[in-house]
Amino acid sequence: MAKNHRSAGSGRFVTKGYAAKHPATTVSETRGGGSTGGTHRSARTGRFVTDKFAARNPKTTIRGG
């Protein structure tokens, strides 16, 4: 399935090439994967993280919507 890539720092979509060069600060999402309910995900591990963790690490976490 195709993926979208998003920068954790800006929240904007980025190219596949950018994502490959910046894996620690980019989250890859499966298109049409559905909502994560406003939870946060780490760009480094891909795992869901707490609101507190996300607040301390805003450049490496992204909020789902």
Beta strands, then each sheet from edge to edge (+ up, - down):
strand 1: 3-7
strand 2: 13-14
strand 3: 26-30
strand 4: 40-42
strand 5: 48-49
strand 6: 61-63
sheet 1: 2+ 1- 3+
sheet 2: 5+ 4- 6+
end
